[in-house]
């Protein structure tokens, strides 16, 4: 028997984690079926669903090992580059990134 955790972030800051005990030699697809997440939450469509094991993309037939973490990824709603640019504009250049903490007597940007 192997212990597996199935995680899904259905919306921002809301994560569901389910601990499962499966037979050795179980696959990612079998873990998803055993978790019941796809049946309970119709918003998770299997066709558009990306699945990973410990942050690495995994196929449905990938074998699981003891203490693996199966993660369901939802599609991005905002481009990360655009979100970062918007935060930078909102915060201003003086309070973001390299310019946030200036050493006394240092040149601008260092």
N, C-alpha and C positions, 0 to 999 in steps of 0.2 A: 504494500500500500504506500502511496505517496501523498504528501500534503501539498496543496496548491492553493494560491490565493488568486481570485478573479476580481479585477478592479475595473470600474467604469466611472467616468466623469460625465454625468448626464447634462449638467449645466455648470457654469462657473462656480467654484467653491462648494460643490456638492459631489462628493465621491462616495461610491458604494464599493465596499470590500466584502467579499464572501470567501470564507475559508472552506475548502473542500477536501475530502479524503477520497482519492480515486485509486483504481487498480493500477499497478505498475504497467507501463507501456501505453498509457492513455495519451490521446492527442489533444491539441488545442481545441479542436471542434467538439470533442467529447466533454472537455471541461466547460465549454460554453453551454452545451446542452444540459449538463448536470447543474450548472449554476441557476438556470431558469431566467437569467437576465433578459434574454431576447424575447421570451414569452411574456414577461411582466411589463416590459417597456417597449411598446410598439414603435416608439420614436427611433429606436436603434434598428436601422435597416441593415441586413446582412450584406447586401451588395455594396453599399457605400461605407461599410465598416472596415476600418483598419485594425489589425490585431498585432500585438507584440508581446514578447516575453522579455521582461527586464529591460524595456526600452528599445529593443531591437525587433524589427519587423519579422513576423512569423507567419507561416502558412497554416492552413487548417489541419494539415496532416503532420505537423511537427510534433515529435514525441516530447513529452514533458518529463522533467526530473523532479526529485523531491525538493520541496521549498521553492519551486518556480512561482513567478508572479505573472499572470496573464493579464494584459492590459488592453482595454478597448479604447480606441482613439476616435473622437468625434472630429468632423471636419472643422477647419478654422473658419471663423466668421469674419475676421479682420486680418489683413495682411500684416504680419509682425513688423515689417519695415515701416509701413505707414503709421502704425500705432506708436512706434518709437519716435518717429518724426513729430507726431502730434504732441507727445509728452514733452519732447524737447522744446517745442514752440511754446507750450503752456508754461513750463517751468522757467524757461529762459536759459541763456547760455551761462549765466553766472552761477547757477545752482545745480548744474548737471554735469556729469562726466568728469573729465580732467580739470574743469574749471571750478569745481565745487569747493575744493580746499586748497587755497594758495598758501605757500610758505611765506613767512614774512620776508619782504625784500626780493621775492622771486619775480621773474618776468611773466607777463601775461601768457597763459597757455602752458606753463611749466609747473 
